[in-house]
C-alpha cells in the first residue's frame, strides 16, 4: 500500500509527467489528512483559490484518507526525538505523515527523500 506525500500531490496537480504516471499506475492509494490540510492551505493561500479548489477536490476523491491517530502520536514523538538527537530535524507535517505510513506499514511516495531517509523503517518510493 502507498500513501502520497504533499510534494508529489502538487506535482500531479501541475501535470508533472512522472507524478501523473506513477499515481495513475497504482490502484489502491491513500492520502493522510495532514497532506490534505497542506494542499487546502496551498490552494486557499494562492492568488486564485477558486481555480485551484475544484481540481484539488477532484484529486482527493481518488484516495482513501487516513487520519492522524493516537498511536501515530506515539511514533511522532519517538521519531521527532530521534531526529533531533541526530541533528537532522524535519518539519512536523512530514513526521506526522511518516508516522502514519509506519503505523500501516505503507510506502510513502515523495520527492522529499532527503528528509524522510533519516526515519528508521520508513519505506520510500520516489517518482
C-alpha positions as CSV (number, residue, x, y, z in Angstrom):
1,X,0.0,0.0,0.0
2,X,1.1,3.6,-0.7
3,X,0.5,7.0,0.9
4,X,1.1,10.0,-1.3
5,X,3.0,13.0,0.1
6,X,2.2,16.6,-0.5
7,X,5.0,17.4,-2.9
8,X,4.0,14.5,-5.3
9,X,0.4,15.6,-5.0
10,X,1.3,19.1,-6.1
11,X,3.3,17.7,-9.0
12,X,0.3,15.6,-10.0
13,X,-2.0,18.6,-9.9
14,X,0.5,20.6,-12.0
15,X,0.6,17.7,-14.5
16,X,4.3,16.7,-13.9
17,X,4.6,13.5,-16.1
18,X,6.5,11.4,-13.5
19,X,4.0,12.0,-10.8
20,X,1.0,11.5,-13.0
21,X,2.3,8.3,-14.5
22,X,3.1,6.9,-11.0
23,X,-0.1,7.8,-9.3
24,X,-2.2,6.7,-12.2
25,X,-0.4,3.3,-12.2
26,X,-1.2,2.4,-8.6
27,X,-4.7,1.1,-7.9
28,X,-5.0,1.5,-4.1
29,X,-3.7,4.8,-2.9
30,X,-4.0,6.6,0.4
31,X,-3.6,10.2,1.5
32,X,-3.2,11.5,5.0
33,X,-5.4,14.2,6.4
34,X,-2.2,16.0,7.1
35,X,-1.4,16.1,3.3
36,X,-5.0,17.1,2.5
37,X,-4.7,20.0,5.0
38,X,-1.4,21.2,3.4
39,X,-3.0,21.0,0.0
40,X,-6.0,23.0,1.0
41,X,-3.8,25.6,2.7
42,X,-1.8,26.0,-0.5
43,X,-5.0,26.4,-2.5
44,X,-6.6,28.9,-0.2
45,X,-3.3,30.8,0.2
46,X,-2.8,31.1,-3.6
47,X,-3.7,34.1,-5.8
48,X,-6.7,32.2,-7.2
49,X,-8.3,29.7,-4.8
50,X,-11.4,29.4,-7.0
51,X,-9.3,28.0,-9.8
52,X,-7.3,25.5,-7.6
53,X,-10.0,24.1,-5.3
54,X,-12.1,22.2,-7.9
55,X,-9.2,20.1,-9.3
56,X,-7.9,19.6,-5.7
57,X,-11.2,18.3,-4.5
58,X,-11.4,16.0,-7.6
59,X,-7.9,14.7,-7.0
60,X,-8.6,13.9,-3.3
61,X,-11.6,11.7,-4.3
62,X,-9.3,9.1,-5.8
63,X,-7.8,8.3,-2.4
64,X,-8.8,6.7,0.8
65,X,-7.9,9.0,3.6
66,X,-6.1,8.2,6.8
67,X,-6.4,10.5,9.8
68,X,-3.6,11.0,12.4
69,X,-4.5,8.7,15.3
70,X,-3.3,8.5,18.9
71,X,-0.9,5.6,18.1
72,X,0.6,7.8,15.4
73,X,1.3,10.5,18.0
74,X,3.4,7.9,19.9
75,X,5.5,7.3,16.8
76,X,5.6,11.0,16.1
77,X,7.2,11.7,19.5
78,X,9.7,8.8,19.1
79,X,10.7,9.9,15.5
80,X,10.9,13.7,16.3
81,X,13.1,13.0,19.3
82,X,15.4,10.6,17.4
83,X,15.8,13.1,14.5
84,X,16.6,15.9,17.0
85,X,19.2,13.9,18.7
86,X,20.8,13.0,15.4
87,X,20.8,16.7,14.4
88,X,18.5,16.0,11.4
89,X,15.1,17.6,12.3
90,X,12.3,17.9,9.8
91,X,9.0,19.7,9.9
92,X,6.2,18.3,11.9
93,X,3.9,17.6,9.0
94,X,6.5,15.3,7.4
95,X,7.0,13.5,10.7
96,X,3.2,13.1,11.1
97,X,2.9,11.6,7.5
98,X,5.9,9.3,8.2
99,X,4.2,8.2,11.5
100,X,1.0,7.3,9.7
101,X,2.9,5.4,6.9
102,X,4.9,3.4,9.5
103,X,1.7,2.6,11.5
104,X,0.1,1.0,8.5
105,X,3.4,-0.3,7.0
106,X,2.8,1.7,3.9
107,X,5.3,3.1,1.5
108,X,5.4,6.9,1.2
109,X,5.6,8.3,-2.3
110,X,7.6,11.5,-2.1
111,X,10.3,13.5,-3.9
112,X,11.4,14.7,-0.4
113,X,13.7,11.7,0.1
114,X,16.4,13.7,1.9
115,X,14.1,14.4,4.8
116,X,12.4,11.1,5.0
117,X,15.5,8.9,4.6
118,X,16.5,9.5,8.2
119,X,13.4,7.9,9.6
120,X,14.1,4.3,10.6
121,X,12.0,1.7,8.9
122,X,10.1,4.0,6.6
123,X,9.7,2.7,3.1
124,X,10.1,5.4,0.4
125,X,9.2,5.5,-3.3
126,X,10.4,8.4,-5.4
127,X,8.7,9.1,-8.7
